[in-house]
Amino acid sequence: MIYITQLIYLHPGEEASFDAFEAVAIPLIARYNGTLLFRIRPAFIEGDAPPPHEVHLVSFPTEADFEAFGKDPERKAVLHLKERSVERIVLIKGNAL
């Protein structure tokens, strides 16, 4: 089992584009044996860096499942929305201990 955590930072004013991308991409996770464990919009408590727009934690049984999700044709068809809306993503991969 692998776990993918994403800290997602958006360009200002591009929330609708990002939401449109996610409306297609998030339901596809299950097609590749993945589970969306949580998707949150954090309340920032402390720190000097700006908070991300969203934090996602997703699990996949294998790296191959995760890679197949990334190559999904439906996801690729709306990838332009993600590219337009996302300033940057910090992606953290982990394994269950």
Kinemage of the C-alpha trace (Angstrom):
@kinemage 1
@onewidth
@group {chain A} dominant
@subgroup {mainchain}
@vectorlist {calphas} color= white
{ca met a 1} P 0.000 0.000 0.000
{ca ile a 2} L 1.302 3.438 -0.895
{ca tyr a 3} L 0.027 6.755 0.383
{ca ile a 4} L 0.116 9.983 -1.599
{ca thr a 5} L -0.225 13.305 0.218
{ca gln a 6} L -0.564 16.441 -1.874
{ca leu a 7} L -0.368 20.029 -0.694
{ca ile a 8} L -2.056 21.934 -3.514
{ca tyr a 9} L -1.471 25.649 -4.083
{ca leu a 10} L -3.615 27.496 -6.632
{ca his a 11} L -3.198 30.598 -8.714
{ca pro a 12} L -5.496 33.317 -7.340
{ca gly a 13} L -8.930 33.291 -8.951
{ca glu a 14} L -8.584 29.785 -10.438
{ca glu a 15} L -10.633 27.884 -7.854
{ca ala a 16} L -13.459 27.138 -10.332
{ca ser a 17} L -11.017 25.644 -12.861
{ca phe a 18} L -9.501 23.467 -10.158
{ca asp a 19} L -12.935 22.344 -8.942
{ca ala a 20} L -13.871 21.406 -12.531
{ca phe a 21} L -10.718 19.301 -12.841
{ca glu a 22} L -11.369 17.561 -9.534
{ca ala a 23} L -14.993 16.838 -10.463
{ca val a 24} L -13.597 14.525 -13.152
{ca ala a 25} L -10.363 13.305 -11.539
{ca ile a 26} L -11.479 12.403 -8.022
{ca pro a 27} L -14.125 9.829 -9.047
{ca leu a 28} L -11.468 8.111 -11.205
{ca ile a 29} L -9.327 7.220 -8.175
{ca ala a 30} L -11.537 4.218 -7.353
{ca arg a 31} L -11.220 2.915 -10.934
{ca tyr a 32} L -7.536 2.309 -10.164
{ca asn a 33} L -8.127 0.665 -6.776
{ca gly a 34} L -7.385 3.902 -4.953
{ca thr a 35} L -9.135 5.421 -1.976
{ca leu a 36} L -9.482 9.124 -1.234
{ca leu a 37} L -8.876 9.070 2.518
{ca phe a 38} L -9.402 12.784 2.914
{ca arg a 39} L -9.563 16.054 1.038
{ca ile a 40} L -9.447 19.116 3.254
{ca arg a 41} L -9.185 22.861 3.005
{ca pro a 42} L -7.036 23.626 6.002
{ca ala a 43} L -7.476 26.286 8.612
{ca phe a 44} L -4.018 27.705 9.161
{ca ile a 45} L -2.850 27.807 12.761
{ca glu a 46} L 0.736 28.995 12.573
{ca gly a 47} L 3.713 29.467 10.265
{ca asp a 48} L 5.340 31.842 7.837
{ca ala a 49} L 4.407 30.057 4.601
{ca pro a 50} L 0.985 30.482 2.990
{ca pro a 51} L -1.333 27.513 3.523
{ca pro a 52} L -2.272 25.262 0.606
{ca his a 53} L -5.719 25.535 -0.942
{ca glu a 54} L -6.302 21.815 -0.327
{ca val a 55} L -4.590 18.786 1.167
{ca his a 56} L -5.329 15.329 -0.254
{ca leu a 57} L -4.418 11.939 1.196
{ca val a 58} L -4.962 9.046 -1.207
{ca ser a 59} L -3.965 5.388 -0.981
{ca phe a 60} L -3.287 2.906 -3.775
{ca pro a 61} L -2.423 -0.776 -3.372
{ca thr a 62} L 0.562 -0.442 -5.740
{ca glu a 63} L 2.701 2.135 -7.490
{ca ala a 64} L 1.382 0.716 -10.791
{ca asp a 65} L -2.202 1.579 -9.777
{ca phe a 66} L -1.118 5.151 -8.977
{ca glu a 67} L 0.698 5.473 -12.307
{ca ala a 68} L -2.311 4.087 -14.215
{ca phe a 69} L -4.543 6.693 -12.544
{ca gly a 70} L -2.179 9.424 -13.759
{ca lys a 71} L -2.467 8.133 -17.341
{ca asp a 72} L -6.260 7.820 -17.408
{ca pro a 73} L -7.665 9.265 -20.686
{ca glu a 74} L -10.590 11.036 -18.968
{ca arg a 75} L -8.183 12.668 -16.516
{ca lys a 76} L -5.849 13.668 -19.342
{ca ala a 77} L -8.761 15.309 -21.192
{ca val a 78} L -9.201 17.828 -18.351
{ca leu a 79} L -5.547 18.158 -17.380
{ca his a 80} L -5.491 21.637 -18.935
{ca leu a 81} L -7.764 22.789 -16.088
{ca lys a 82} L -5.262 21.549 -13.515
{ca glu a 83} L -2.356 23.126 -15.371
{ca arg a 84} L -4.187 26.465 -15.535
{ca ser a 85} L -5.261 26.502 -11.898
{ca val a 86} L -2.405 24.941 -9.941
{ca glu a 87} L 0.582 27.084 -9.026
{ca arg a 88} L 2.428 24.161 -7.428
{ca ile a 89} L 1.940 20.851 -5.667
{ca val a 90} L 4.073 19.343 -2.942
{ca leu a 91} L 3.680 15.565 -3.316
{ca ile a 92} L 4.754 13.239 -0.507
{ca lys a 93} L 4.807 9.465 -1.043
{ca gly a 94} L 4.815 7.056 1.850
{ca asn a 95} L 4.241 3.460 2.813
{ca ala a 96} L 2.314 1.955 5.697
{ca leu a 97} L 4.619 0.899 8.514
